[in-house]
Amino acid sequence: MVGAGMGGLLAAAALSKTFRSVLVLERDILPATATARKCVPQARHVHALLASGQAAMDDLLPGFVDQLLELGAIAGDALGDIRWVVDGHRLAGGISGVPGILASRDLIEWHVRQRVQALPNVRILDRSDVTGLIADGNAVTGVSVQHRSGGPPTEVVPADFVVDSSGRSSQSLAWLGRLGFTPPRESQLAVDVTYATRHFRLDASRLDGDSGIGMAPGPSSPRSGFMGIQEDGNWIVTLAGYGDDVPPLDPDGFLDFARSFPTPDIYDALATAQPLGDGVRYRIPTTIRHHYSADDLPSNYVPFADAICSFNPIYGQGMSVAAVEATILRNCLQSTTNLPRQFLREANRCIDAAWNLTVDNDLRLPAVPGRRSVRVRFANAYASRLDRAAAVDPVVGSAFLRVTHLLDRPRKLLRPSTVLRVLLADRPGTH
């Protein structure tokens, strides 16, 4: 197992159901407590567990969610406890039945690592860089490793099966190229998103019991942001802009950016809040998807999570897609001999839904370059009507959130009953 981030740990849990021994190799130093680490700069920004991710993690690691809540994570209804404004439209309040969890990335990853480390057949080695693959014909027989934690500085570790979950910086393409495999087709979108995050102490009564406020981007309101309570009782606020629209880090500039949203919710909550520490920034120039097929891979090797597809993080999909992929990997290991083909076939269904959802929405924004196909233009025209309908009909808002939480496929929003509600709600004079 290459990588001990969220994807690698969840994949290790999946592998542990089939293999006698699972070795996880991680280049970073893994902290003993729930603290930030160098190789995960995105961890310092807002994180949430989507409903699909919660279900998958509980499936892989029974009791995981309850234990996370005991550690201080905040659970709530994705519509009833979060105040949403989508492209300037405040979603109508109601109970969606879609569970959401707010917690720091540090806490979530640390808890996953504790659970995986406790598995009797899993071992995790940090400060261990995987530098290449060892192969015999069409099969990987091991990996070459450079250790920085004692023992031999270089080593060949034999393996019956290898999973690469080393993230956006994955070297799978280079490693496979050295073995003679053709690189897969690639899709990219130049989103050029920049995040700015600060922490605050504030009077929660100013939020009327809500545990978070979200500003989702759209063509009329391309800036985005989210604020949510953390396990320590303080609040994290992440603001984001596209292209040259970079959120400031200084307290006054940060507050001015929040003031620019179409509704004053985040600004009002922060106006009397006490800033904690300095702000941090993170930038994503592109989202990337590698369209792997079984022909692109050795018979006992699969890329995983961000090594296949890295999403625009403002949509909060990464951890949950990785968790769903891990359940697919576990099931494929137990039921098939042609694992790469079956795993990719099943995983791509989840990846397709998440990728299309985010790319389509990013292509609604004038600042994002890219081809707007007929399908994309239709999807985005319908999305604008759906946003307006969700402002007056919580049933439409709930259907939208089930899709964004990856519980339902986007095509569910085109069911006749939903389309009818969208059309009726979007009539002149409805709102």
VEXDREN-2710 file (C-alpha; in Angstrom, 1 decimal):
% VEXDREN-2710
k/r/px/py/pz
1/MET/0.0/0.0/0.0
2/VAL/1.6/3.3/-1.1
3/GLY/0.5/6.2/1.0
4/ALA/-1.0/6.5/4.5
5/GLY/-3.4/9.4/3.8
6/MET/-7.2/8.9/3.9
7/GLY/-7.3/6.9/0.7
8/GLY/-4.4/4.7/1.6
9/LEU/-5.6/3.9/5.1
10/LEU/-9.1/3.0/3.9
11/ALA/-7.7/0.9/1.1
12/ALA/-5.5/-0.9/3.7
13/ALA/-8.6/-1.7/5.7
14/ALA/-10.1/-3.2/2.5
15/LEU/-7.0/-5.2/1.8
16/SER/-6.9/-6.5/5.3
17/LYS/-10.1/-8.5/4.6
18/THR/-8.3/-10.7/2.0
19/PHE/-4.5/-10.6/2.5
20/ARG/-2.6/-12.2/5.4
21/SER/-0.3/-9.1/5.7
22/VAL/-0.7/-5.5/4.6
23/LEU/2.2/-3.1/4.6
24/VAL/1.5/0.6/4.3
25/LEU/4.4/2.8/3.2
26/GLU/4.2/6.6/3.8
27/ARG/6.9/9.2/3.0
28/ASP/5.7/11.7/5.6
29/ILE/6.2/11.6/9.4
30/LEU/2.9/10.4/10.9
31/PRO/2.1/12.2/14.2
32/ALA/0.9/10.3/17.3
33/THR/-1.9/12.8/17.9
34/ALA/-4.6/14.5/15.7
35/THR/-2.3/17.2/14.4
36/ALA/-1.4/18.5/10.9
37/ARG/1.3/16.9/8.9
38/LYS/3.6/18.4/6.2
39/CYS/2.3/16.4/3.2
40/VAL/-1.4/17.3/3.7
41/PRO/-1.5/21.1/3.3
42/GLN/-5.2/20.8/2.4
43/ALA/-5.9/19.5/5.9
44/ARG/-5.8/23.1/7.3
45/HIS/-9.0/24.0/5.5
46/VAL/-12.7/23.1/6.0
47/HIS/-13.5/19.4/5.9
48/ALA/-16.7/17.5/6.1
49/LEU/-17.8/13.8/5.8
50/LEU/-20.5/13.3/3.2
51/ALA/-23.2/10.8/4.0
52/SER/-21.8/8.4/1.5
53/GLY/-18.4/8.6/3.1
54/GLN/-19.8/8.0/6.6
55/ALA/-21.7/4.9/5.4
56/ALA/-18.6/3.5/3.6
57/MET/-16.3/4.1/6.6
58/ASP/-18.7/2.5/9.0
59/ASP/-18.9/-0.5/6.6
60/LEU/-15.1/-0.8/6.5
61/LEU/-14.5/0.0/10.2
62/PRO/-17.6/-0.8/12.2
63/GLY/-18.5/1.8/14.8
64/PHE/-16.3/4.4/13.2
65/VAL/-18.8/7.2/13.0
66/ASP/-20.1/6.8/16.6
67/GLN/-16.5/6.8/17.8
68/LEU/-15.7/10.0/15.8
69/LEU/-18.7/11.7/17.4
70/GLU/-17.4/10.6/20.8
71/LEU/-14.2/12.4/19.9
72/GLY/-16.1/15.6/19.4
73/ALA/-17.1/15.6/15.7
74/ILE/-20.4/17.4/15.1
75/ALA/-23.3/15.6/13.4
76/GLY/-26.4/17.2/11.9
77/ASP/-28.9/17.2/9.1
78/ALA/-27.3/18.5/5.9
79/LEU/-30.2/20.9/5.3
80/GLY/-31.8/21.3/8.8
81/ASP/-28.5/22.2/10.6
82/ILE/-26.5/23.9/7.8
83/ARG/-27.6/27.2/6.3
84/TRP/-27.0/27.0/2.5
85/VAL/-26.9/29.7/-0.1
86/VAL/-26.4/28.4/-3.6
87/ASP/-25.6/30.9/-6.4
88/GLY/-27.2/33.6/-4.3
89/HIS/-30.3/31.6/-3.4
90/ARG/-30.9/30.7/0.2
91/LEU/-32.2/27.1/0.3
92/ALA/-35.5/26.6/2.1
93/GLY/-35.1/25.2/5.5
94/GLY/-36.3/21.6/6.3
95/ILE/-35.1/18.2/7.3
96/SER/-33.4/16.3/4.4
97/GLY/-32.6/13.1/6.2
98/VAL/-29.0/13.4/4.8
99/PRO/-26.5/13.2/7.7
100/GLY/-23.5/15.4/7.6
101/ILE/-20.4/15.4/9.9
102/LEU/-18.2/18.4/10.6
103/ALA/-14.7/17.8/12.0
104/SER/-11.1/18.7/11.3
105/ARG/-9.2/16.7/8.7
106/ASP/-6.6/16.0/11.4
107/LEU/-9.2/14.3/13.7
108/ILE/-10.8/12.3/10.9
109/GLU/-7.5/11.0/9.5
110/TRP/-6.0/10.3/12.9
111/HIS/-9.1/8.3/13.9
112/VAL/-9.0/6.3/10.7
113/ARG/-5.2/5.7/11.3
114/GLN/-5.8/4.5/14.9
115/ARG/-8.5/2.1/13.7
116/VAL/-6.4/0.7/10.8
117/GLN/-3.2/0.4/13.0
118/ALA/-5.2/-1.7/15.4
119/LEU/-5.9/-4.3/12.7
120/PRO/-3.7/-7.3/13.5
121/ASN/-2.5/-7.9/9.9
122/VAL/-1.7/-4.2/9.0
123/ARG/1.6/-2.5/9.6
124/ILE/2.3/1.2/8.8
125/LEU/5.8/2.5/8.1
126/ASP/6.3/6.3/7.8
127/ARG/9.4/8.1/6.4
128/SER/9.4/5.4/3.7
129/ASP/9.5/6.7/0.1
130/VAL/8.4/4.2/-2.6
131/THR/10.6/5.0/-5.6
132/GLY/9.5/2.4/-8.2
133/LEU/7.9/-0.9/-9.1
134/ILE/9.6/-4.2/-9.5
135/ALA/7.9/-6.4/-12.1
136/ASP/8.1/-9.8/-13.8
137/GLY/6.3/-9.8/-17.1
138/ASN/2.8/-8.4/-16.5
139/ALA/2.9/-8.7/-12.8
140/VAL/4.3/-6.4/-10.1
141/THR/6.5/-8.4/-7.7
142/GLY/7.4/-5.6/-5.3
143/VAL/8.4/-2.0/-4.8
144/SER/11.7/-0.3/-4.2
145/VAL/11.7/1.8/-1.0
146/GLN/14.0/4.4/0.5
147/HIS/13.7/4.5/4.3
148/ARG/14.5/7.5/6.5
149/SER/13.6/5.9/9.8
150/GLY/16.4/3.5/10.4
151/GLY/17.1/0.1/9.0
152/PRO/18.4/-0.3/5.4
153/PRO/18.3/2.9/3.5
154/THR/17.1/1.2/0.4
155/GLU/15.1/-2.0/0.1
156/VAL/13.0/-4.1/-2.3
157/VAL/9.8/-5.0/-0.6
158/PRO/8.1/-8.1/-2.2
159/ALA/4.3/-7.8/-2.8
160/ASP/1.5/-10.0/-4.2
161/PHE/-0.6/-6.9/-4.8
162/VAL/0.1/-3.1/-4.9
163/VAL/-2.2/-0.2/-4.5
164/ASP/-1.0/3.4/-5.2
165/SER/-2.8/5.9/-3.0
166/SER/-0.1/8.5/-2.9
167/GLY/-2.4/11.4/-3.9
168/ARG/-2.1/14.1/-6.6
169/SER/1.7/13.6/-6.6
170/SER/1.4/9.9/-7.5
171/GLN/4.2/8.6/-9.7
172/SER/2.1/5.8/-11.1
173/LEU/2.3/7.2/-14.7
174/ALA/6.1/7.3/-14.5
175/TRP/6.4/3.9/-12.9
176/LEU/4.1/2.2/-15.3
177/GLY/5.8/3.9/-18.2
178/ARG/9.1/2.4/-17.2
179/LEU/7.4/-1.0/-17.4
180/GLY/6.2/-0.3/-20.9
181/PHE/2.6/0.6/-20.2
182/THR/0.9/3.3/-22.2
183/PRO/-0.4/6.3/-20.2
184/PRO/-4.2/6.5/-19.9
185/ARG/-6.2/9.3/-21.4
186/GLU/-6.4/12.3/-19.1
187/SER/-9.0/15.0/-18.4
188/GLN/-8.2/18.3/-16.8
189/LEU/-10.0/21.4/-15.9
190/ALA/-8.1/24.6/-15.1
191/VAL/-10.1/25.7/-12.1
192/ASP/-7.4/27.9/-10.5
193/VAL/-9.1/28.0/-7.1
194/THR/-7.5/29.7/-4.1
195/TYR/-8.6/29.1/-0.5
196/ALA/-8.0/31.2/2.6
197/THR/-8.8/29.8/6.0
198/ARG/-9.0/31.4/9.5
199/HIS/-10.2/30.1/12.8
200/PHE/-12.5/32.1/15.2
201/ARG/-14.0/32.0/18.6
202/LEU/-17.6/33.3/18.4
203/ASP/-20.9/33.4/20.2
204/ALA/-22.8/30.4/18.7
205/SER/-26.1/32.0/19.5
206/ARG/-25.5/34.3/16.6
207/LEU/-26.1/31.3/14.3
208/ASP/-29.5/30.3/15.8
209/GLY/-28.4/26.7/16.5
210/ASP/-26.9/26.1/13.0
211/SER/-23.6/24.2/13.0
212/GLY/-22.5/25.7/9.7
213/ILE/-23.1/28.1/6.8
214/GLY/-22.3/27.4/3.2
215/MET/-22.0/29.7/0.2
216/ALA/-21.9/27.5/-2.9
217/PRO/-20.7/29.1/-6.2
218/GLY/-22.7/29.8/-9.3
219/PRO/-22.6/32.0/-12.4
220/SER/-24.1/35.0/-10.6
221/SER/-22.1/34.5/-7.4
222/PRO/-18.8/32.7/-8.1
223/ARG/-17.2/33.3/-4.7
224/SER/-17.7/30.5/-2.2
225/GLY/-17.1/29.8/1.5
226/PHE/-18.0/27.7/4.4
227/MET/-17.9/28.1/8.1
228/GLY/-18.5/25.3/10.6
229/ILE/-18.0/24.4/14.2
230/GLN/-15.0/22.1/15.1
231/GLU/-14.5/19.5/17.7
232/ASP/-12.7/22.0/20.0
233/GLY/-15.7/24.4/20.0
234/ASN/-14.0/27.0/17.8
235/TRP/-15.1/27.8/14.2
236/ILE/-13.2/27.3/11.0
237/VAL/-14.0/29.5/8.0
238/THR/-12.7/28.9/4.5
239/LEU/-13.3/31.4/1.7
240/ALA/-12.5/30.6/-2.0
241/GLY/-12.2/32.5/-5.3
242/TYR/-11.4/31.6/-8.9
243/GLY/-8.6/33.0/-11.0
244/ASP/-7.4/36.4/-9.8
245/ASP/-10.1/36.6/-7.2
246/VAL/-7.9/35.5/-4.2
247/PRO/-9.3/35.8/-0.7
248/PRO/-7.1/38.0/1.6
249/LEU/-5.6/36.5/4.7
250/ASP/-5.5/39.6/6.9
251/PRO/-8.4/39.9/9.3
252/ASP/-9.9/43.0/7.6
253/GLY/-9.6/41.8/4.1
254/PHE/-10.9/38.3/5.1
255/LEU/-14.0/40.0/6.6
256/ASP/-14.5/42.2/3.5
257/PHE/-14.4/39.1/1.3
258/ALA/-17.1/37.5/3.5
259/ARG/-19.1/40.8/3.3
260/SER/-19.3/40.4/-0.5
261/PHE/-21.4/37.3/-0.5
262/PRO/-25.0/37.7/-1.7
263/THR/-26.4/37.2/1.9
264/PRO/-24.7/38.5/5.0
265/ASP/-24.8/35.3/7.0
266/ILE/-21.1/34.6/7.3
267/TYR/-20.2/38.3/7.6
268/ASP/-22.7/38.8/10.4
269/ALA/-21.4/35.8/12.3
270/LEU/-17.8/37.0/12.1
271/ALA/-18.4/40.7/12.7
272/THR/-17.9/40.3/16.4
273/ALA/-15.9/37.0/16.4
274/GLN/-12.4/36.8/17.9
275/PRO/-9.8/35.7/15.3
276/LEU/-7.5/32.8/16.4
277/GLY/-4.0/32.6/14.9
278/ASP/-2.9/33.5/11.4
279/GLY/-4.7/32.6/8.2
280/VAL/-3.4/29.9/5.8
281/ARG/-3.8/29.6/2.0
282/TYR/-4.1/26.8/-0.5
283/ARG/-4.3/26.8/-4.3
284/ILE/-5.6/24.1/-6.7
285/PRO/-4.6/25.0/-10.3
286/THR/-6.3/22.0/-12.0
287/THR/-8.5/19.1/-11.3
288/ILE/-7.3/15.9/-13.0
289/ARG/-8.8/12.6/-13.9
290/HIS/-6.8/9.7/-15.3
291/HIS/-9.1/7.4/-17.3
292/TYR/-7.3/4.1/-16.5
293/SER/-8.4/0.8/-18.1
294/ALA/-7.2/-2.7/-17.2
295/ASP/-5.0/-2.6/-20.3
296/ASP/-3.0/0.3/-18.7
297/LEU/-2.1/-1.7/-15.6
298/PRO/-0.3/-4.8/-14.4
299/SER/-2.6/-7.6/-13.3
300/ASN/-2.0/-7.0/-9.6
301/TYR/-1.7/-3.2/-9.4
302/VAL/-4.3/-0.5/-9.1
303/PRO/-4.1/3.3/-8.6
304/PHE/-6.5/4.6/-6.0
305/ALA/-8.4/7.8/-4.8
306/ASP/-6.5/11.0/-5.9
307/ALA/-4.1/8.9/-7.9
308/ILE/-7.0/8.3/-10.3
309/CYS/-8.9/11.5/-9.9
310/SER/-8.4/14.6/-7.9
311/PHE/-11.5/16.8/-7.4
312/ASN/-12.0/20.5/-6.7
313/PRO/-11.9/20.4/-2.9
314/ILE/-14.6/23.1/-2.5
315/TYR/-17.2/20.3/-3.1
316/GLY/-15.8/18.2/-0.2
317/GLN/-15.9/14.9/-2.2
318/GLY/-12.4/13.5/-1.8
319/MET/-12.6/11.6/1.4
320/SER/-16.0/10.2/0.7
321/VAL/-15.1/9.0/-2.8
322/ALA/-12.0/7.3/-1.4
323/ALA/-14.1/5.5/1.2
324/VAL/-16.6/4.3/-1.4
325/GLU/-13.7/3.1/-3.6
326/ALA/-12.3/1.2/-0.6
327/THR/-15.6/-0.8/-0.2
328/ILE/-15.5/-1.5/-3.9
329/LEU/-11.9/-2.7/-3.7
330/ARG/-12.8/-5.0/-0.8
331/ASN/-15.8/-6.5/-2.6
332/CYS/-13.7/-7.0/-5.8
333/LEU/-11.0/-8.8/-3.9
334/GLN/-13.5/-11.2/-2.6
335/SER/-15.3/-12.0/-5.8
336/THR/-13.1/-11.7/-8.9
337/THR/-9.8/-12.8/-10.4
338/ASN/-9.5/-9.9/-12.9
339/LEU/-9.3/-7.3/-10.2
340/PRO/-8.1/-4.1/-12.0
341/ARG/-10.8/-4.5/-14.7
342/GLN/-13.6/-5.1/-12.2
343/PHE/-12.4/-2.4/-9.7
344/LEU/-12.1/0.3/-12.3
345/ARG/-15.5/-0.6/-13.8
346/GLU/-17.2/-0.2/-10.4
347/ALA/-15.1/2.7/-9.1
348/ASN/-15.6/4.7/-12.3
349/ARG/-19.4/4.8/-11.7
350/CYS/-18.8/6.6/-8.4
351/ILE/-16.0/8.8/-9.9
352/ASP/-18.2/9.7/-13.0
353/ALA/-21.0/11.0/-10.8
354/ALA/-18.6/13.1/-8.6
355/TRP/-16.5/14.3/-11.5
356/ASN/-19.4/15.4/-13.7
357/LEU/-21.2/17.1/-10.8
358/THR/-18.2/19.3/-10.0
359/VAL/-16.9/19.9/-13.5
360/ASP/-20.4/20.9/-14.7
361/ASN/-20.8/23.3/-11.9
362/ASP/-17.3/24.8/-12.4
363/LEU/-18.1/25.3/-16.0
364/ARG/-21.1/27.4/-15.0
365/LEU/-18.5/30.0/-13.9
366/PRO/-17.2/32.5/-16.5
367/ALA/-13.7/32.5/-15.0
368/VAL/-13.2/28.7/-15.6
369/PRO/-12.0/28.0/-19.2
370/GLY/-13.3/24.9/-20.9
371/ARG/-15.6/23.5/-23.6
372/ARG/-19.3/23.8/-22.7
373/SER/-20.8/20.9/-24.6
374/VAL/-24.6/20.6/-25.3
375/ARG/-24.9/18.3/-22.3
376/VAL/-23.0/20.7/-20.0
377/ARG/-25.1/23.7/-21.2
378/PHE/-28.3/21.7/-20.6
379/ALA/-27.2/20.5/-17.2
380/ASN/-26.2/24.0/-16.1
381/ALA/-29.4/25.6/-17.4
382/TYR/-31.4/23.1/-15.4
383/ALA/-29.1/23.6/-12.4
384/SER/-29.9/27.3/-12.3
385/ARG/-33.7/26.6/-12.3
386/LEU/-33.1/23.9/-9.6
387/ASP/-31.2/26.4/-7.4
388/ARG/-34.1/28.8/-7.6
389/ALA/-36.7/26.0/-6.9
390/ALA/-34.7/24.8/-3.8
391/ALA/-35.0/28.3/-2.4
392/VAL/-38.8/27.7/-2.0
393/ASP/-39.2/23.9/-1.9
394/PRO/-37.2/21.9/0.7
395/VAL/-38.0/18.7/-1.1
396/VAL/-36.0/20.0/-4.1
397/GLY/-33.2/21.1/-1.8
398/SER/-33.1/17.6/-0.2
399/ALA/-33.0/15.9/-3.6
400/PHE/-30.1/18.2/-4.5
401/LEU/-28.2/17.4/-1.3
402/ARG/-28.7/13.6/-1.8
403/VAL/-26.8/14.1/-5.1
404/THR/-24.1/16.3/-3.6
405/HIS/-23.6/13.7/-0.8
406/LEU/-23.2/11.0/-3.5
407/LEU/-26.2/9.1/-2.2
408/ASP/-28.0/9.4/-5.5
409/ARG/-26.8/9.8/-9.1
410/PRO/-27.2/13.2/-10.7
411/ARG/-29.8/11.7/-13.1
412/LYS/-32.2/11.4/-10.1
413/LEU/-32.6/15.1/-10.3
414/LEU/-34.3/14.5/-13.7
415/ARG/-37.0/12.2/-12.4
416/PRO/-40.4/13.5/-13.5
417/SER/-41.5/14.2/-9.9
418/THR/-38.5/16.4/-9.3
419/VAL/-38.6/18.1/-12.6
420/LEU/-42.3/19.0/-12.0
421/ARG/-41.4/20.5/-8.6
422/VAL/-38.6/22.5/-10.2
423/LEU/-40.9/23.8/-12.9
424/LEU/-43.7/24.7/-10.5
425/ALA/-41.5/26.3/-8.0
426/ASP/-39.7/28.4/-10.6
427/ARG/-42.9/30.0/-12.0
428/PRO/-42.9/33.8/-11.9
429/GLY/-44.3/35.1/-8.6
430/THR/-43.3/31.9/-6.7
431/HIS/-40.5/33.6/-4.8
END
